[in-house]
């Protein structure tokens, strides 16, 4: 005995047909919103912070080159071995013109202090322990030091230095300028240059903050974010996802200055960078869901408009078959089904007329 195969209703067929078209289109739209748009939004955010890191690095590099030229000229004002200051050179005038320089010093090659704009009682033995002096005594070109707390100025500085040469061209000492990092920060990382919510920082070779656009007074000289663990230490430029010192997940671009090893880091909070995309994504998904629900409701109503008149016809026919009822139906539904309903009523009218004729004939 063969069991009857269950048949699907008109509603089910219509809903399945709608889903067969809607689901693939919805899948493509979701793929576009979630994958492709996400990648585009991330690429745009990284491109913005990368450009910001590069432009900041270029401005800082230009500042370094300006100070290299400045210190090179000052070095010519100290001649002899050990160096002696020329009478024509007036350090006070120089310091007035360059407020970011808070101390100007000259040392010989034994770390003896030849000249200091700020009064200094540091012995050669003590000065020789300073990391920047140790490095400067080895360098034969302009160099810039890492973040250093100046004991004479009481400020965080970076000591930029240049060799002093004698008449015979041999090195006789070093001239150094202590650059106030807060003042340098104010010059390089001005708010109009840095978009709101975006942070830019410069990390020295030890990973300490030299400059930072957000709360520089708090962070200069302090350990910076551990960006180095996410990239190869020899990588000069790149893009990474990293956590800021405040614990915020950021999309970060970094550029390493070739002459100093300092790393310029620009970062935007991921939530901020992706906010526009996520709003569009959520709106798109909500719109897609609304369209699917609307189409399903319309499919249900269309199926009902077809199924209900047919059911009414079936019930009227069943009653007629069981008890001879000549029930009529209210024509409704699509034109074709409405036409069937009218024809059914016409048939019922004809049957009723036949019954009347039969009763009249039988009465005679």
Phi, psi and omega in degrees: 000127181269125179285143179294138178281124180297137181254145181277149179282167178300319180301313182298315179300317183293319179294319177297321178296317178297314181296326179298331178268320187287317186298314177298319179295319178295322178297318178296319180294318178296318176303318180292315184291317190273323185260300187292313180295325177298313180297319179295318180295319179293318180298319179294318180296316179295322179297322180294313182288330177294318178296321179294317178297318181294317181293322177295317178298321179295318179294319179293320178297320178296320177298318178299318181293322177299316181288330175298315179296321180296313181290330177296320177292319180297322181301331180287347179274359178236110183238165179096176179220101008285162184297145177232136182287134176289144184295329183290339183280124181247096183301325183299319178295320178298317182293326178294323182285332185239080184294341179287343177270115183259351172202144179233125183227158172226131177236151172275184185285359175252014179071013174288139180280115179271321180208143174213127179297316173274137182302133184227138175241018182287127180285164179298323180296318179289318181297325181295346179275346179292132181301323184290328177288320178302316180290318183297325180293339178267334186280146177245010178224176176298136177219158178236133186271167177284177181301132186216132179275113182285120182289331179283320183270337184071026181228161173281127184226167165238126184269116179256131189222160183216141179296150171253131183246147176274182181298331181274003180086000180274150178290135178239349181178195179222139171255136184225146176238125177273113184267121178293114185291330177293319178292320177296322178300316181295328180283319187270328187245053179292149184299319179299334181281327182261118179300153180298134179089344180265142179244144175230135180219159173238123179255137178279186184295338179266003178085011177272155177288122167271316180221153174202133183286338180251124178050055182298325180299328182278325194254339181299129182091351181265160179300136181270185179294151184276063180290331185297332181289341183270351183222165174293135184296339179267357180290128186275331185209145179182180180233133180216162168259127185214161179260131181285173179295341176273359179086019181264132176289125184230155171263118195239140169239140179228149177225132181259128178286129188294324187273338184248337187079002176291152182240120175273125185237122175243133183218146175235136177304134182302321180299321179289315183295326185260003184299315181297315179298315183294326176294316178295321179297313181296320178296319179296317179293322178295319178295318178298315179297319179297319180295317179299314180296319180297316180296320179295320177296316178297319178298319178297316181293319178296317178297321178294321179297334178272315188287321185297312177298322179295319178297319179297319177297318181296318180294318179296319179295321180295319178297319179297322181289328184276317186232010179075016180292141178255048182298145177251165178239158175271112182301128180203180179088191177301162187305319182296317181287323175300321178297318177298320178298318179295319178295325176297315178297321177298319177298318179295320177298318179296320179295319179296319179295321177298319180296318180297318180295323179294318180294321180294317180294324180286334180286336179274000000 
